[in-house]
Every structure is written in C-alpha cells, then in structure tokens.
C-alpha cells in the first residue's frame, strides 16, 4: 500500500477543494482530512503513471503549486498514520518519505516524543511520561501487557501497535462534509488572549448569520489556530444539539480556545468552521424555560435582517466603540 498525505496552507475551504480536485485526477481513493489536508491511496496509480509513490507525491505538489499557488507539505508512507506524521513533520514545499522497512520506520519513529504519535492524546501522553515512556522508541520497547496494565486493554494494544508503525486503518474515500467557515488573519502576531477571544466572537457572529440565512444548523464546531512558525492546532467539539444560535457557537469556540492554554503563543490567524450541517427543518431543539434565551433566539432573525441591510449597525456590545 502506498499512501500520501497532503497539507496546504490557505483559506480552509478553498484549500480542501483544491487538494481534492488535484488528488481526484490521480486516484479515486481520496479521503478529506479537516480542515486543510487529504489522504490518498495511490497504490493503483503507481502502475498507471509508471512511477513510484514519491514521484506521484512530487507531481501532486507541483500541480498544486502551479495551478493554485499553494506550496504544500507531502508525506509518503505505507499506511495512513505514518503518512500523516511524515506530512506534519515536513516543512511546506517538501516531500518526506518514510521507507517501508523496519529500520526506516523505527528510525523515523523512535526519536520522536510520544505526544506526536498519531492517536495518542494529551492525557495518554501524560500517563506514559509518568512511567518514563516519554519517547516512541521507549514505548515500542515496552511489552504489550505492560502498556495494557497502564492504559487499559484497548488503548494499550493500539499504542503498542502504532509505536511500531502498525496502522490497520485504510483510506476511506469520501467528500468533505457540508460546512461553513470564517477566518480572521491578524495584522501582527497576536499574543493577547482577550483579543483572540474577541476575534472568535466576531467569527461566531458571522457563522451564525450565515447558517440562519441558509436555514441550516451545525452539529459540531472546529477551531484552527495558526501560529507564526506555520504550525497549526485544530480542535473539534460536538455541540449539545444542532444549533445556529450565536451565543452557543461563540461559547463553544471560546471554550475550545481556552482549553489550548496558549498563554504567550504568537497567533497569526484563527479559523472557525461549523460542521456536519443539516437543514433546520430536520433538526430538533430542546425545550427551555429560560425566557432570556428564547427571546434572544426570536430576536436573532430581526438583527440578521438589520445587519444585512445596514452592515456594521448591530452586533455584540463587546464590539461597540465610543
């Protein structure tokens, strides 16, 4: 199996559609990876193009750069997990390949901290570090039974396999789910958390208005934080119920931001995406006896019409200026 993982910078929606279009011309086995990446199984394309997976990856990079001006990072490996990790560790404009040999896989994985192992979250990484297993190589050298005693049977077996470069998943072809997004790029590297929270409020207002205008509600919200070193952090949270209510969207976005604990991180942009959309007619809504919440929901369509006719005339009080 030959897998490539492609990640390109830029506005998330346009980047996604660009990658899927280019990859779709090469292989039909393409899986969209939110918010700006894609996985592709090019095993069948190797014979068609009469070249190996690395050359196909270079072809994808050149096409994306020539046609759309996006310089992407590409990872090439024998399974989706390794391809993701190779792509994340490669700088923009680079194609990074992990050799499909035990020595090549262990040479790539073993020196890395355990926190970067795909599928290992912060909590699992913290538990492993408490036992001195702070690198992937140390985890790979630990018996499966020991990891199962530390992490539990299912997680222990999964971590044991992935530390050795084993990934049993496959690339599942599917288009990106219906979504709507908003992005804000700061004029300078923003380190003030209160400024970022205000920006997220503005993005939530924009997304809420767009959802209500389209007669849709979102089931999940994704926050992507772009840093000065070109790295990104993406977090997704499922909403308690499908909604287009701005206060719920804003509260969820700010909770995602606060959970990152960025402190003095230099942030260049924030992207907010409402995902898994459905029409409001097909969604249910929990009844509430909160008169203030019900009044706010009834008032939103009126405010939307005012904002559409006179942009900037209405908005959160936080945005008000003397």
N, C-alpha and C positions, 0 to 999 in steps of 0.2 A: 504494500500500500504506500502511495506517495501523497502526502498532504502538504498543502501550502496555506499559510495564514498571512493575510494581507491587512495592514492597518495604515490608513492615510489620514493626515490632519486636515482640518477644514470644517465647514458647517456640517453637523452630523447627518442631516437628511440627504444633502447633496452627495456627501462622501459615500454614504451607504449605496445609493442608487448607482453612482459611478462604478464602484467596485463590483457590484452585482452584474452590471451591464458588461464590463470588461471580462469578468470571470465566466459569465454565461456564454461568451463567444468561444471559450476554450474548453469548458466542461459543463455538463448539465448537473453535476453533483456539487452544488454550491449552498452553503449554509450561512445566513446572515447572522452576524455577531454584534449585538448592540454595543455602543452606539455608532461606531465608525470602522468596523472591521468585518472580515468574512473569512470562512474556511472553505477550501475547495479540495476535493479528491481528484487528483489529476492522473490517477493510475491508468485510466483508459486513454488519456490524451498523449501519454508518452509515445505509444506506437504511432498514433495519428500524426503527430508533429515530428516524429523521428528524432527526439531529443530527450534528455533526462529531466527530472523534476526541477533541478536547479536552473536549467536553461529556460524552462517554462516560467519559473518564478521571475527570472530576469526579463522575459518577454512581457509578463504582466506589468512589472514595474515600469518598463519603457513605454508601454501603451498608455498607462495611467498618466505618466508624466507628459507624454507628447500630446495626448488628446485633451487633457483636463488640467495640466499644470500642477498636479499633486504628486509630491515626492513621497512615496510610501516605504514602509519597512516591511520586509517579507521574511517569514520563517519557513524553512523546509525541513520536514522530518517524516518519520514512518508512521506517526499517529497524531491525532489532534492535539493531545496535551503537549507533546514536545514541540509541535509546530507553533502553538500559541506562545510557549515560553521562549522559543527562538525569536519569534517576531517581536515580543515585548522587550527582549534584551538587545535587539538590533537597533541602531540609530536610523532615522529617516534616510532613505536613499541607499539602504544596504539590504543585501540578500544574505541571510545567515542560515547555514545548513548544519544539521546535526547528523553525523554519519550513522548509518543504520548498522552499527556494530556494537557489541557490549562495551568495548573500550571507548568508542566515541560517545556513547550515551552516558556512561559513568563519568567520563572526563568532563562532559558539559554539566551534569547534574551535581556531582559530589561536592564541588567547592561552594555551591550556592547556599545561602541561608534557607532554612526550612520554610520560612514565611513565604517564599516566592514559588513554592511547589503548588501547581495548579490543583485546586480543591481543598487546600489547607487554609482555613480561615484564621483570623487573629487569635481566637480562643484556643483552637487546637495547637497553633504555633506556640502560644504561651505555655501550654501544658507540657509540650515536648521540650521546650527550653528549660523548664523547671527540672527536668530529668537529665539535663546536659546534652540533649539531642538538638543542638542548635544549627546543624547543617544537614543537607540532604544526604551527604555521604555517611554521617553517623546514623541517620535513620535507616539507610539502606543496609548498614551493617548490624542492625538490631533484628532479632528474630521476630517473626510474625506474632508468636504467642505473647512476647513481651509487650509489643505495641497494642495488642488486643486487651491486655490487662490494664494498660494505661488509658487507652482511648475508647474501649468497647470493641465488641467483635466486628461490627460492620465497618466502622471508621478505621480501626486498626488494620484490617485486611486491605482496605482501599489505600491507605497511606503506605503500607508495606509494598504494594504493587507499584504505585506511582513513584516512589523513591527509587525504584529500579527501572523507571522508564516505561512501565507497562500501563497502557490505557486501552480498555476494552470497548470504548465508545466508537461510534462511526460518525462520519459526516452525514447529516440528515438534510436533504435538500428542502428548503422552504424559503419563501419570500419574507421580507421584514414585516412584522405585524403592523397593523394600522396604528399610526401615532401622529402626534403633532408636537412641535418643539419650538423653543425660543432660546436665543443665545445672547449674551452680553460680553463684549470684549472691553476690558478696562484700558484707559489711556496710559496707565503706568502699572507696574507690578503692585497689586493691592495686597497689603498685609493687615488691614483693619477689618476685623471680623464683623463689626457693625455695618460697615459699608457693604460687605458681601451679603449680609442678611437683607439689607435694603434692596440690593440688586435682585436677590431671589424673590422678594415680594413683587417687584415690578415684572419679573418673568412669569410668576404665577398669575398675576393680573392679566397679562397678555394671553396666556394659555387658556385661562378660564373663559375669557371673552371669545376666543376662537372656538372652543368646544361648544359653548352655548349658541354661537352663531350657526354652527354646523349641526346642532341638535344631537350632540354626542356627549358621552360621559366616559371617564377613564377609570380603569381598574388598578392601574399601577403608575408610579412616578419614578423617573430615573434622573439622578443628578450626576453631571460630569464636571469635574473641576480640572482646569488646565493650568499647569504650572510653568514657571519661567524656564525650567530645564527641558521643556517639551513633553514631560511625562503627564499622565492624566490619572485621575481616580474616579471610578464610576460606582455608584451605589443605587440600588433599586429597592423600593418598598411597595408592597401591595397595600392598597387603600382599604379601609374597613368596609366600604361599599362603593360601587361605581358612582362617581360624582363629577360635577363640573363647577362645584361651589368654590369660589376663590379662597376663602379663609382656610378650608381644608387643604387645598393644594399648597397654599403658602406655608401653613403649619407643618405639613409633611416635608416640604423642601427644606425648610429651616432646621427641622429635626435631623434630616439626613446630613446637612452641613455641620451641625453642632456635634454629631456623632463622630465625625472625622477627627476632631481635635486638632485643627490645623495650626492654631497658635500664630506663629510668625511666618507661615508659609507664603511665598511670593506667588500670588494667583494672577494669571493673565486673562482668564475668561471663565465664565460659568455657563453651562448648558443645562436646560431643564426640558425633559421630554415626558409627555403624558402618553402612556402606552396601553395596549390591549383595549382599544376603544370599541364602544358599542353604541348603537342608537339609544337615545334616552327613552324611547317608547318601549324598548325591550328590557329595560333595567328596572329593578325595584329599589325603593327607598324606605329606609327605616323611619317609622313614625316617631315624632318627637313632640314633647310638650314644652319645649323651650321656645317661648314666644319671640325672643330676640333672634334666634336662628331662623325661624320661619319667616319673620319679617325681612331679614336680610336676603333670604332666597327669593322672596317675591319682589324685592326691590332691584335685584341684580339685572333683570331684563330691561328695566327702565333706564338704569345707569348705562347699560350697554348701548342703548339707542342714543342717549345723550352723547356718549363718548364717540360714537360713530359719526354723528353729525357735527360735533364740535370737539375735535381731538384735543386732549390735554385739559379739558374743562372739568372733568371729575376724575377722582382717583383716591387712593388711600391717604389718610391725613398725614402719614409719615412723609409723603412726597411734597406736602404743602410748603411753600416758601413765603416769607413775609413780603 
